[in-house]
Amino acid sequence: MSDDPRRQVPRTDTLLADPQLAAAADRLGRDLVKAAVQDVQQRVRTGALAPADAVPAVLTALPTTAGSLRPVLNATGVLVHTNLGRAPLSPAAVEAVVAASGTTDVELDLTTGRRGPRGEAALAALVDAVPAAEAALVVNNCAAALALVATALGGELVIARGELVEIGDGFRIPELLEATGARLREVGTTNRVALEDYRRVLGPGTGAVLKVHPSNFVVRGFTRAVPVAELAAGLAGSGVPLVADVGSGLLRPHPVLPDEPDLQTTLADGADLVLASGDKLLGGPQAGLVLGRADLVQRLRRHPLYRAFRVDKTTLAALEATLRGPQPPVQRMLAADLDGLRRRAAALAARLAASGLDAVAVDSQARVGGGGAPEQPLPSAAVSLPAGFAVPLRAGSPPVVGYLAGDRTLLDLRSLPPADDEALAAAVLEVARRWT
């Protein structure tokens, strides 16, 4: 009976009392560590693991945090990848989130000891970054900003038929607006709309004219849209606010993306309110940004629905640090020099080839992602590996996500900070080691 492997399985309480596992339980939680212990006990029970190796096996199986989300190396060439969490936060924003994670003065005036305005510093940073705005508001995403506008401004919303778009995960702008109880007045046709189409339908029941940037597609051929400046001039004196959803969160014009609308220009051209996302080209946390006329922003802030869409202290902290701090990663990716990307790809490919791998540096095309600039490819460089690397790289630690092009796996470097090149090389070499 002494040879029975079941008698050799370490007891649960004995394993949990091990100093290393006890420290892990303090950091990750007892339940999570206990679940890992039970998995290892089963491996010992079946003879797949020696009893003496139980503690190291548990430590190896434990996650780095108590959450299930894992850091991923983004080698897809998509700078703002929705499935990978969109914009990576800057180190300054991460530090601000950590600082705000405890007890903070998010809604307290420390000078007077009285309740203070929530997120005042983050809102001031937004207005400073977009001088054409009189005031700003932050909600939890751009769809929430649109829903708040539709609800608070009320009445009939006038919108061009060609701008009734579908956004991510099957959500459609008209369905979102109608869910708020808003009435839509469609003008123009799918491919053409004129200023007179808008002006003809204005009346006492018009709540706003809404202009939505169709960010994730382009219609070509016999088309016409009304630019914000022309639409604003045509609405002058009507008392009807012009609301523009520009989507991507680009603060000012960018030379790499000449056709992408930005917040500053859109407001300067006459929009009364502009809406955008915080976690796309701005490079910050998930948030819906509302900027523009002070009276309209105040009207939104006083609406009861705003309370349901209000962001938390960590979002405010990350947003302020993104705006006030150094250039966030997405902006660095946009500005990356092609020659520099090629040098990085060549150095990585040479290192991998020296270890016997079929690795070569190739030119590639990256993209903004997140529904932004769909027809604006970004010249880039990648490391090309055999197609069979794609799946094991995703399953590695850390996971590496590239993309398949024909019979090759490409690891595009524009979407990956240079500081991660070492981790990328190590991940590829570890996959190769396991294969051989």
C-alpha positions in Angstrom: 0.0 0.0 0.0 3.0 2.3 0.5 3.4 2.4 -3.3 -0.1 3.8 -3.7 0.4 7.2 -5.3 -2.7 8.5 -3.5 -0.8 8.2 -0.2 2.0 10.4 -1.5 -0.2 13.3 -2.5 0.8 16.3 -0.3 -2.1 17.5 1.9 -3.9 20.7 1.0 -3.2 22.3 4.3 0.5 21.4 4.2 0.9 22.9 0.8 -1.0 26.1 1.7 1.2 26.5 4.8 4.3 26.5 2.6 5.9 30.0 3.1 6.0 30.7 -0.7 2.4 29.6 -1.2 1.2 31.5 1.9 2.8 34.7 0.5 1.1 34.0 -2.9 -2.2 33.6 -1.1 -1.7 37.0 0.6 -1.1 38.6 -2.8 -3.6 36.7 -5.0 -6.2 35.4 -2.6 -6.5 32.0 -0.9 -9.2 30.6 -3.2 -7.1 31.1 -6.3 -4.0 29.5 -4.8 -6.1 26.6 -3.4 -7.5 25.9 -6.9 -3.9 25.7 -8.3 -3.0 23.4 -5.4 -5.8 21.1 -6.2 -4.8 20.9 -9.9 -1.2 20.0 -8.9 -2.5 17.4 -6.4 -4.4 15.7 -9.3 -1.2 15.6 -11.3 0.7 14.0 -8.4 -2.2 11.6 -8.0 -2.0 10.4 -11.6 1.8 10.1 -11.4 2.4 12.9 -13.8 4.3 14.9 -11.2 6.6 14.0 -8.3 5.3 14.9 -4.8 8.6 16.9 -4.2 7.8 19.1 -7.2 4.3 20.1 -6.0 5.2 23.6 -4.6 7.3 24.7 -7.6 4.5 23.4 -9.9 1.9 25.5 -8.0 4.0 28.6 -8.2 4.5 28.1 -11.9 0.7 27.7 -12.4 -0.2 30.8 -10.5 -1.1 34.0 -12.5 0.8 37.2 -12.0 -2.3 39.0 -10.8 -5.6 38.1 -9.3 -7.3 39.1 -12.5 -7.6 37.0 -15.6 -6.5 39.6 -18.2 -3.0 38.9 -19.5 -0.5 41.4 -21.0 -0.1 40.7 -24.7 2.6 41.7 -27.2 0.7 43.4 -30.0 2.6 42.5 -33.3 -0.6 42.8 -35.5 0.4 46.2 -36.9 -3.0 47.5 -35.7 -2.2 50.4 -33.4 -5.6 50.7 -31.8 -6.7 47.1 -31.6 -10.2 46.7 -30.1 -9.7 43.1 -29.2 -6.4 43.9 -27.4 -7.9 46.8 -25.3 -7.3 49.6 -27.8 -4.8 52.2 -26.8 -2.1 51.1 -24.3 -1.7 53.6 -21.5 1.5 55.7 -21.1 3.7 55.0 -18.1 2.5 58.4 -16.7 -1.1 57.3 -17.0 -0.4 54.0 -15.3 1.3 55.8 -12.4 -1.7 58.1 -12.1 -4.1 55.2 -12.0 -2.1 53.6 -9.2 -2.0 56.8 -7.3 -5.7 57.2 -7.7 -6.6 53.7 -6.8 -6.7 54.4 -3.1 -8.5 57.2 -1.2 -8.3 60.4 -3.2 -9.6 63.9 -3.4 -11.7 63.1 -6.5 -14.7 65.1 -5.2 -13.3 67.0 -2.2 -11.8 70.5 -2.0 -9.0 69.9 0.5 -8.7 73.7 1.1 -12.3 74.2 2.3 -13.1 70.6 3.3 -16.3 70.8 1.3 -17.5 68.8 -1.7 -15.6 69.8 -4.8 -16.3 69.5 -8.6 -15.6 66.0 -9.8 -12.7 65.5 -12.2 -12.1 69.3 -12.4 -8.4 68.8 -13.3 -9.1 66.3 -16.1 -11.7 68.5 -17.6 -9.4 71.5 -17.5 -6.7 69.4 -19.2 -9.2 68.6 -22.0 -10.1 72.3 -22.5 -6.5 73.3 -22.5 -5.7 70.6 -25.2 -8.6 71.8 -27.3 -8.7 75.6 -27.1 -11.8 75.9 -29.3 -13.9 74.3 -26.5 -15.5 76.3 -23.8 -16.2 73.3 -21.6 -15.8 69.6 -21.4 -17.5 66.5 -20.0 -16.3 62.9 -19.7 -18.5 59.8 -19.8 -17.7 56.1 -20.0 -17.5 55.8 -23.8 -18.4 57.6 -27.0 -21.6 55.6 -27.4 -22.6 56.9 -24.0 -21.8 60.4 -25.0 -24.1 60.1 -28.1 -26.9 58.6 -26.0 -26.6 61.4 -23.4 -26.7 64.0 -26.2 -29.8 62.4 -27.8 -31.6 62.3 -24.5 -30.6 65.7 -23.0 -31.2 67.7 -26.2 -34.4 65.9 -26.9 -36.7 66.5 -29.9 -36.0 65.3 -33.4 -32.4 64.5 -34.4 -31.6 65.3 -38.0 -28.9 63.1 -39.6 -27.8 62.2 -43.1 -28.8 58.7 -44.3 -25.2 58.0 -45.3 -24.1 58.5 -41.6 -26.4 56.0 -40.1 -23.5 53.7 -39.6 -22.8 50.4 -37.7 -20.0 50.6 -35.1 -18.2 47.7 -33.4 -19.8 44.4 -32.4 -22.9 45.0 -34.4 -24.1 48.2 -32.7 -25.9 50.6 -35.0 -26.1 54.3 -34.6 -29.8 54.6 -35.4 -30.7 51.8 -33.0 -28.6 53.4 -30.3 -30.3 56.7 -30.8 -33.8 55.3 -31.0 -33.2 53.4 -27.8 -33.0 56.7 -26.0 -36.5 57.7 -27.3 -35.1 60.1 -29.8 -36.9 60.6 -33.2 -34.6 60.5 -36.2 -35.2 62.6 -39.3 -33.1 61.2 -42.1 -32.0 63.5 -44.9 -30.4 63.0 -48.3 -29.6 59.6 -49.8 -27.1 56.9 -49.0 -24.5 58.6 -51.1 -25.4 62.2 -51.3 -26.7 65.0 -49.0 -26.8 68.7 -49.5 -27.1 71.7 -47.1 -30.6 72.4 -48.3 -31.6 68.8 -47.2 -30.8 69.7 -43.6 -32.4 73.2 -43.7 -35.6 72.0 -45.2 -36.5 69.8 -42.2 -35.6 72.2 -39.4 -38.5 73.2 -37.2 -39.6 73.9 -33.6 -39.3 70.2 -32.7 -35.7 69.8 -33.9 -33.4 69.0 -31.0 -30.1 68.9 -32.9 -28.4 68.3 -36.2 -26.1 65.3 -35.8 -23.1 64.7 -38.0 -21.4 61.3 -37.6 -18.0 60.6 -39.1 -18.3 57.2 -40.9 -14.9 56.2 -39.6 -14.7 52.5 -40.5 -15.7 52.7 -44.2 -15.5 54.9 -47.2 -18.1 55.5 -50.0 -16.6 56.4 -53.3 -18.0 57.6 -56.7 -21.0 59.8 -57.0 -21.0 61.1 -53.4 -21.5 64.4 -51.5 -21.4 65.3 -47.8 -21.7 68.6 -46.2 -18.6 69.7 -44.3 -19.0 70.9 -40.7 -18.0 74.5 -41.6 -20.6 74.7 -44.4 -23.3 73.0 -42.2 -22.6 75.3 -39.3 -22.8 78.4 -41.5 -26.1 77.1 -43.0 -27.6 76.5 -39.5 -26.5 80.0 -38.2 -29.5 81.8 -36.6 -31.6 78.7 -36.4 -31.0 78.0 -32.7 -30.4 74.3 -33.6 -27.1 72.9 -32.1 -24.8 71.1 -34.4 -23.3 68.0 -32.8 -20.3 66.2 -34.5 -19.2 62.7 -33.6 -15.6 62.5 -34.9 -14.9 59.1 -33.3 -11.2 58.7 -33.0 -10.2 61.3 -30.5 -7.5 63.0 -32.5 -7.0 66.3 -30.8 -5.5 68.3 -33.6 -4.6 67.6 -37.3 -2.0 65.0 -37.8 0.3 64.9 -40.8 0.2 61.1 -41.1 -3.7 61.1 -41.1 -4.7 64.1 -43.3 -8.3 62.9 -43.8 -9.0 62.1 -40.1 -11.2 64.7 -38.4 -9.9 66.2 -35.2 -11.6 67.9 -32.2 -10.0 71.3 -32.5 -10.7 71.8 -36.2 -14.3 70.5 -35.9 -15.1 73.0 -33.1 -13.3 75.8 -34.9 -15.3 75.1 -38.0 -18.5 75.8 -36.0 -19.7 72.6 -34.3 -21.5 73.3 -31.0 -20.5 70.0 -29.5 -17.9 67.4 -30.6 -17.9 63.8 -29.4 -14.9 61.4 -29.4 -13.4 58.3 -27.8 -10.6 58.6 -25.3 -8.9 55.2 -25.9 -8.2 55.6 -29.6 -5.9 58.2 -31.2 -5.8 60.2 -28.0 -4.1 57.3 -26.4 -5.9 57.3 -23.1 -8.4 55.2 -21.2 -11.8 54.2 -22.4 -13.9 57.3 -22.2 -16.4 59.4 -24.1 -15.3 63.0 -24.6 -17.8 65.8 -25.0 -16.4 69.3 -25.7 -17.9 72.5 -26.9 -20.3 75.3 -25.8 -20.5 75.7 -22.1 -24.3 76.0 -21.9 -24.8 72.7 -23.8 -22.1 70.9 -21.8 -23.8 72.1 -18.6 -27.1 70.9 -19.9 -25.7 67.4 -20.4 -24.0 67.4 -17.0 -27.3 68.3 -15.2 -29.3 65.6 -17.0 -30.1 62.6 -14.7 -28.7 60.1 -17.2 -25.2 61.6 -16.8 -25.0 60.0 -13.4 -25.3 56.6 -15.0 -22.6 57.4 -17.5 -20.1 59.0 -15.1 -16.5 57.7 -15.1 -14.6 56.6 -12.0 -11.5 58.2 -10.4 -9.0 56.0 -12.2 -10.3 57.0 -15.6 -10.1 60.6 -14.7 -6.6 60.2 -13.5 -5.4 58.3 -16.6 -7.1 60.8 -18.9 -5.5 63.8 -17.2 -2.0 62.2 -17.2 -2.5 61.3 -20.9 -3.3 64.9 -21.7 -0.7 66.5 -19.4 2.1 63.9 -19.5 4.5 62.8 -22.2 3.5 61.5 -25.6 1.4 58.3 -25.2 2.3 55.1 -27.0 -0.2 55.4 -29.8 1.2 58.8 -30.8 4.7 57.3 -30.8 3.6 54.5 -33.0 2.0 57.0 -35.5 5.2 59.0 -35.6 7.6 55.9 -35.9 10.3 56.3 -38.5 10.1 53.7 -41.3 13.9 53.4 -41.4 13.9 52.8 -37.6 11.3 50.1 -38.0 13.3 48.4 -40.7 16.4 48.4 -38.5 14.5 46.9 -35.6 13.1 44.2 -37.9 16.5 43.4 -39.4 18.1 43.1 -36.0 15.4 40.8 -34.6 15.4 38.7 -37.8 19.2 38.3 -37.7 19.1 37.3 -34.0 16.4 34.7 -34.7 18.2 33.4 -37.8 21.4 33.0 -35.9 19.5 30.5 -33.7 18.6 28.5 -36.7 15.1 29.9 -37.4 13.6 30.8 -40.7 13.3 34.5 -39.9 13.6 37.4 -42.3 12.8 41.1 -42.2 10.1 42.3 -44.6 8.2 45.5 -45.3 4.6 45.5 -44.2 1.6 47.8 -43.8 0.2 48.7 -40.4 -3.2 50.4 -39.7 -4.7 52.7 -37.2 -7.5 50.4 -36.2 -10.4 51.1 -33.9 -12.5 52.3 -36.9 -10.0 55.1 -37.7 -8.5 56.0 -41.1 -9.7 52.8 -42.8 -8.0 53.6 -46.1 -4.8 55.1 -44.7 -2.2 52.3 -44.5 0.9 53.0 -42.5 4.2 51.8 -44.0 5.9 49.5 -41.5 8.4 46.6 -41.1 7.9 43.1 -39.7 9.7 39.9 -38.9 8.4 37.0 -41.1 8.3 33.5 -39.7 6.7 30.2 -40.9 3.0 30.1 -40.5 3.1 27.5 -37.8 4.4 30.0 -35.3 1.1 31.9 -35.1 -0.8 29.6 -32.8 2.0 28.7 -30.3 3.0 32.3 -30.0 -0.5 33.2 -28.9 -0.4 30.4 -26.4 3.0 31.5 -25.0 3.9 33.6 -22.0 3.7 36.4 -22.8 1.3 35.8 -25.6 2.4 37.3 -29.0 -0.3 38.2 -31.5 0.8 38.6 -35.1 -1.1 37.9 -38.3 -0.9 35.4 -41.2 0.0 36.6 -44.7 0.0 33.6 -47.1 2.2 30.9 -45.6 4.0 33.2 -43.2 3.4 34.7 -39.7 4.2 38.4 -39.7 5.2 40.2 -36.5 4.7 43.9 -37.3 6.8 46.3 -35.2 4.9 49.6 -35.6 2.3 48.4 -33.0 5.0 47.2 -30.6 7.2 49.6 -28.5 11.0 49.2 -29.1 11.3 48.3 -25.4 9.4 45.1 -26.1 11.7 43.8 -28.8 13.7 41.7 -26.3 10.5 40.1 -25.0 9.4 39.4 -28.5 12.7 37.7 -29.4 12.6 35.6 -26.2 9.0 34.5 -26.9 9.8 33.4 -30.4 12.9 31.5 -29.3 10.9 29.8 -26.5 8.3 28.6 -29.1 11.1 27.3 -31.3 12.8 25.5 -28.3 9.6 23.7 -27.5 9.1 22.6 -31.1 12.5 21.1 -31.3 
